[in-house]
Amino acid sequence: MGRRWFPSTRLLLPALLLASCSAPGVAQPATSSGAPPPRATATLEFTPTPRPTPTPSGPLTEIKLACLGPQSGDLAFLGKPSLQACQMAVDDFNARIGGIDGLKVQPVAVDGEAQPAVAREQAVQLAADRAVLGVVGPLASSAALAAAPVLDAAHVGFVSQSASLPKISDSGWKTAHRLAAGDDAVGAAAAVFLFGQPVYAKHAFVVDAGDPDSVSLADEFQKRAGALGMKVQRATAASPADAAAAIAPAKPDAVFIASEGPQCGALAGAIRQQAPTLLLMAGMACEGLAEGMFVASPVAGWDATPAGQAWGKEFAARFDAPPAPFSAQAYDAARIVLQAIQGAVAAKGSLEIHPADVNAQIGRTSAFAGLLGPITFDTRGDVQKASAYVDRWSGGALKQVRAFPPPA
């Protein structure tokens, strides 16, 4: 079954929290070695965020679940549906059990404008609000890297639906959890797919945008492709036209676009104008996919199981649009945090709980009945047995082509 999704213009919450991925990079010379070249990262500005309402010590009088996702900027096409999924999970939870000890859970929403620096500032505000007991997101890896040290210091657990930088698992944060495979798995899956049948690519051109998210994915692709014996050329795109102009004379068998948002789609379109039959592959955060493009993803699509398909129909009925990539994971992330809040209250026997109590419950998540299969976190906060996937964009829908389970 194909997954149709479109950028949603409807938003049911007051304004959400998150910073996202892409910052324009400076053009870099292409390379052919298996070792990724160094990349520069842009400096980002802070923007004002609302102050929280402090909660005094003692039993809670409010329970808040923060949903971090870009509601503006390049990744809003993913952030808005994720926010809706988070809202949907909270609504379903409140309707099903009537709240926790008489308190309805309140979703907290702040737009991070796709800026990692803003994500950090917003994490400071959330950590100061004792009623915020957990976080869904951040959606983007760069935002997670910015917010995680603040949330970890305050013992506020977070579950990201999509952050995939390996550093998130390697940093030792006790409050970091995610439902996506890492870039090491996704980049490797993309390289293996292009190198094997039916593509048999021997020469690949890789494009990143110079930001941490796209650079990480491009690095992992280049590392595995080089190990397989593929010739790899690489550049950081100053503009789609410049990148397309560099790719055409190289005559690769395939192009892997690690850039995100509309820049990825614009680059794909520019390449197709110069080389209509060239095989293209991108990451899941690409907006404006060209017909026939392959997509490397850290998560399965929402329609991969009967439960996901049924949920997708309900989502579409509520929001007048189908889910986007990572929406199902945002829904499950919210359900995991809500279950953890409920478990912390039950363990204490009262509402006198703190984020650390909830984070301990999140870390114990085992065999949770997710929409797409059981969810168990390992000691680093990663989902056990997380697979990477290759999908294809055809007829306005993503269709799964192949799953890449982790090594046994």
Stockholm file with secondary structure:
# STOCKHOLM 1.0

chainA/1-408         MGRRWFPSTRLLLPALLLASCSAPGVAQPATSSGAPPPRATATLEFTPTPRPTPTPSGPLTEIKLACLGPQSGDLAFLGKPSLQACQMAVDDFNARIGGIDGLKVQPVAVDGEAQPAVAREQAVQLAADRAVLGVVGPLASSAALAAAPVLDAAHVGFVSQSASLPKISDSGWKTAHRLAAGDDAVGAAAAVFLFGQPVYAKHAFVVDAGDPDSVSLADEFQKRAGALGMKVQRATAASPADAAAAIAPAKPDAVFIASEGPQCGALAGAIRQQAPTLLLMAGMACEGLAEGMFVASPVAGWDATPAGQAWGKEFAARFDAPPAPFSAQAYDAARIVLQAIQGAVAAKGSLEIHPADVNAQIGRTSAFAGLLGPITFDTRGDVQKASAYVDRWSGGALKQVRAFPPPA
#=GR chainA/1-408 SS CCBCCCCCCCCCSSCCBCCCSCCCCCCBCCCCSSSCCCCCCCCCCCCCCCCCCCCCSSSCSCEEEEEBCCSSSTTHHHHHHHHHHHHHHHHHHHHHHCSBTTBCEEEEECCCTTCHHHHHHHHHHHHTCTTEEEEECCSSHHHHHHHHHHHHHTTCCEEESSCCCHHHHHTCCSSEEESSCCHHHHHHHHHHHHHSTTTCCSEEEEEECSSHHHHHHHHHHHHHHHHHTCEEEEEECSSHHHHHHHHHHHCCSEEEECCCHHHHHHHHHHHHHHCTTCEEEEETTBSSCCTTCEEEESSCCTTSSHHHHHHHHHHHHHHSSCCCTTHHHHHHHHHHHHHHHHHHHHHHTSSCCCHHHHHHHHHTCCSEEETTEEECBCTTSCBTTCCEEEEEEETTEEEEEEEECCCC
#=GC SS_cons         CCBCCCCCCCCCSSCCBCCCSCCCCCCBCCCCSSSCCCCCCCCCCCCCCCCCCCCCSSSCSCEEEEEBCCSSSTTHHHHHHHHHHHHHHHHHHHHHHCSBTTBCEEEEECCCTTCHHHHHHHHHHHHTCTTEEEEECCSSHHHHHHHHHHHHHTTCCEEESSCCCHHHHHTCCSSEEESSCCHHHHHHHHHHHHHSTTTCCSEEEEEECSSHHHHHHHHHHHHHHHHHTCEEEEEECSSHHHHHHHHHHHCCSEEEECCCHHHHHHHHHHHHHHCTTCEEEEETTBSSCCTTCEEEESSCCTTSSHHHHHHHHHHHHHHSSCCCTTHHHHHHHHHHHHHHHHHHHHHHTSSCCCHHHHHHHHHTCCSEEETTEEECBCTTSCBTTCCEEEEEEETTEEEEEEEECCCC
//
